[in-house]
């Protein structure tokens, strides 16, 4: 991959995000809900703060890759810039690297805002940030595929909404039944909760549960990387 190409694409993508109202609204959703939940549950004690932190962090992890990233890619197709990039021999890895960096940056900013709004313990912030970025990276490829399959920004939103729910709901409702709990393990958002709660409670990273969570994220990243490159290089794709 060419660092110069990625840097050029990165500047373009950052500028595009700052001027796209749909992306900015999606970016603010976790922060807005965090403020709302903090006020609604403020009389329920410190434990509720931890719950709000975990819940809104899941929002941050799920929204950016499945809602913002597909719109970014679909916007390229809608303006026919994706076709130009492919004809200019911009590699799929370079194209996605730029989009992923922006997406992960937005996720990190969202998650950091949630952490400090809810009064998270500063000593846990490095582990929290690492778990957020790892889980988000696992979902970025899913969002990238959705963006390639979408015809325009509107259809990207239509595809992204169910993906967002499918990645957001398992960790929030996995405890309702044994079956849901087993299914939720396979989703990176649950991996975040497992890693973060495991480290903050037991102070150990390489527990059995955490290793499973790390493996889930690694599997999503590897499988997503392969699938994205296959779709990006596929001849005749409607770009």
C-alpha positions in Angstrom: 0.0 0.0 0.0 1.1 3.6 -0.7 1.2 5.9 2.3 0.9 8.9 0.0 -2.3 7.6 -1.6 -3.8 6.8 1.7 -3.0 10.2 3.1 -4.5 11.9 0.1 -7.7 9.8 0.4 -7.7 10.4 4.1 -7.8 14.2 3.7 -10.7 13.9 1.2 -12.7 11.6 3.4 -12.3 13.8 6.5 -13.5 16.8 4.6 -16.4 14.7 3.2 -17.5 13.6 6.7 -17.5 17.2 8.0 -19.8 18.4 5.2 -22.2 15.4 5.3 -25.1 16.1 7.6 -26.2 12.5 7.7 -22.8 11.4 8.9 -22.7 14.2 11.5 -26.1 13.2 12.9 -25.1 9.5 13.2 -21.9 10.6 14.9 -23.8 12.5 17.6 -26.3 9.8 18.4 -24.3 8.0 21.1 -23.3 11.2 22.8 -26.9 12.5 22.8 -28.3 9.3 24.2 -25.5 9.2 26.8 -26.6 12.7 28.1 -30.2 11.6 28.1 -29.5 8.3 30.0 -27.3 10.1 32.5 -30.1 12.5 33.4 -32.9 9.8 33.4 -30.9 7.4 35.6 -28.9 9.9 37.7 -30.7 8.8 40.9 -30.0 5.1 40.5 -26.4 5.1 41.8 -22.9 4.5 40.5 -23.7 1.1 39.0 -26.1 2.7 36.6 -23.3 4.9 35.3 -21.3 1.7 34.4 -24.4 0.4 32.6 -24.9 3.6 30.6 -21.2 3.6 29.8 -21.3 0.0 28.4 -24.6 0.6 26.5 -23.6 3.8 24.9 -20.1 2.4 24.0 -21.9 -0.3 22.2 -23.8 2.4 20.3 -20.5 4.0 19.3 -19.0 0.7 18.1 -22.1 -0.3 16.1 -23.1 3.0 14.5 -19.9 4.2 12.9 -19.0 1.0 11.0 -22.6 0.0 10.0 -24.1 3.4 9.4 -21.4 6.0 8.7 -18.9 3.8 6.7 -21.5 2.5 4.2 -22.7 6.1 3.5 -19.1 7.2 2.9 -18.6 4.5 0.3 -22.0 4.9 -1.2 -21.3 8.6 -1.6 -18.2 7.8 -3.7 -20.4 5.6 -5.9 -23.2 8.2 -6.2 -20.7 10.8 -7.3 -18.9 8.3 -9.6 -15.6 8.9 -7.8 -15.3 5.2 -6.9 -15.1 4.3 -10.5 -12.5 7.0 -11.1 -10.4 5.6 -8.2 -10.6 2.1 -9.5 -9.6 3.3 -13.0 -6.7 5.2 -11.4 -5.6 1.8 -10.0 -6.2 2.7 -6.3 -6.1 -0.6 -4.6 -8.9 -1.9 -2.5 -6.6 -1.9 0.6 -5.8 1.8 0.1 -9.4 2.8 -0.5 -10.6 0.9 2.6 -7.7 1.9 4.8 -8.6 5.6 4.4 -12.3 5.0 5.1 -11.5 2.7 8.1 -9.1 5.2 9.7 -11.8 7.9 9.5 -14.4 5.5 10.8 -12.2 4.3 13.7 -11.3 7.9 14.6 -15.0 8.8 14.8 -15.7 5.7 16.9 -12.8 6.6 19.2 -14.1 10.2 19.6 -17.6 9.0 20.3 -16.5 6.4 22.8 -14.2 8.8 24.6 -17.0 11.3 25.0 -19.2 8.6 26.4 -16.5 7.5 28.8 -15.9 10.9 30.3 -19.6 11.9 30.3 -20.4 8.8 32.4 -17.4 9.4 34.7 -15.4 6.3 33.8 -12.3 5.5 35.8 -9.3 7.1 33.9 -7.1 4.1 34.7 -9.4 1.9 32.6 -9.4 4.3 29.6 -6.5 2.6 27.6 -8.2 -0.9 27.9 -11.5 0.7 27.1 -10.2 2.4 24.0 -8.3 -0.6 22.8 -11.4 -2.8 23.1 -13.6 -0.3 21.4 -11.2 0.0 18.4 -10.8 -3.8 18.1 -14.5 -4.4 18.1 -15.1 -1.6 15.7 -12.4 -2.8 13.3 -14.2 -6.2 13.1 -17.4 -4.4 12.0 -15.8 -2.0 9.5 -15.5 -4.7 6.8 -19.2 -5.5 7.2 -20.1 -1.8 6.7 -17.7 -1.6 3.8 -19.4 -4.4 2.0 -22.8 -2.8 2.7 -21.4 0.4 1.1 -20.3 -1.5 -2.0 -23.6 -3.2 -2.4 -25.6 0.0 -2.0 -26.5 2.1 -5.0 -26.5 5.5 -3.2 -26.5 7.1 0.2 -30.2 6.4 0.7 -29.9 2.7 0.0 -26.8 2.6 2.2 -28.9 3.9 5.1 -31.5 1.3 4.4 -29.0 -1.5 4.4 -27.0 -0.1 7.4 -30.0 0.2 9.7 -30.7 -3.6 10.1 -26.9 -4.2 10.3 -26.7 -1.7 13.1 -29.5 -3.4 15.0 -28.0 -6.9 14.5 -24.7 -5.8 15.9 -26.1 -3.5 18.7 -28.8 -5.7 20.2 -27.0 -9.0 21.0 -24.8 -7.6 23.8 -27.6 -5.5 25.2 -30.1 -8.4 25.4 -27.9 -11.5 25.4 -28.5 -12.0 29.1 -32.2 -12.6 28.6 -31.8 -16.2 27.6 -29.1 -18.8 27.3 -29.6 -19.1 23.6 -29.3 -15.4 23.0 -26.2 -15.3 25.1 -24.5 -18.0 23.0 -25.4 -16.2 19.8 -24.2 -12.9 21.1 -20.7 -14.2 21.7 -20.2 -14.3 17.9 -20.6 -10.5 17.6 -17.7 -8.1 18.1 -19.8 -5.7 20.2 -20.2 -8.4 22.7 -16.4 -9.0 22.5 -16.0 -5.4 23.7 -18.1 -5.9 26.7 -16.4 -9.2 27.5 -12.9 -7.7 27.3 -13.6 -4.4 29.1 -15.6 -5.9 31.9 -13.2 -8.8 32.3 -10.1 -6.6 32.6 -11.7 -4.0 34.8 -13.1 -6.6 37.2 -10.3 -9.2 37.3 -7.4 -7.1 36.0 -6.4 -10.0 33.7 -6.5 -9.8 29.9 -5.8 -13.3 28.8 -8.7 -15.1 30.5 -10.6 -17.8 28.6 -13.5 -15.4 27.9 -11.2 -12.6 26.7 -9.3 -15.0 24.4 -12.6 -16.1 22.8 -13.6 -12.4 22.4 -10.2 -11.6 20.8 -10.6 -14.6 18.5 -14.1 -13.4 17.4 -12.8 -10.0 16.5 -9.8 -11.4 14.6 -12.1 -13.8 12.7 -14.4 -10.9 11.7 -11.4 -8.8 10.5 -9.8 -11.6 8.5 -13.1 -12.8 6.8 -14.2 -9.2 6.2 -10.8 -8.3 4.6 -11.0 -11.2 2.2 -14.7 -10.6 1.2 -14.2 -6.8 0.7 -11.2 -7.3 -1.6 -13.2 -9.9 -3.6 -16.1 -7.5 -4.1 -13.9 -4.5 -4.8 -11.9 -6.4 -7.5 -15.0 -8.1 -9.0 -15.4 -7.1 -12.7 -18.7 -5.6 -13.6 -19.7 -4.3 -10.2 -22.0 -1.3 -10.4 -19.7 1.5 -9.2 
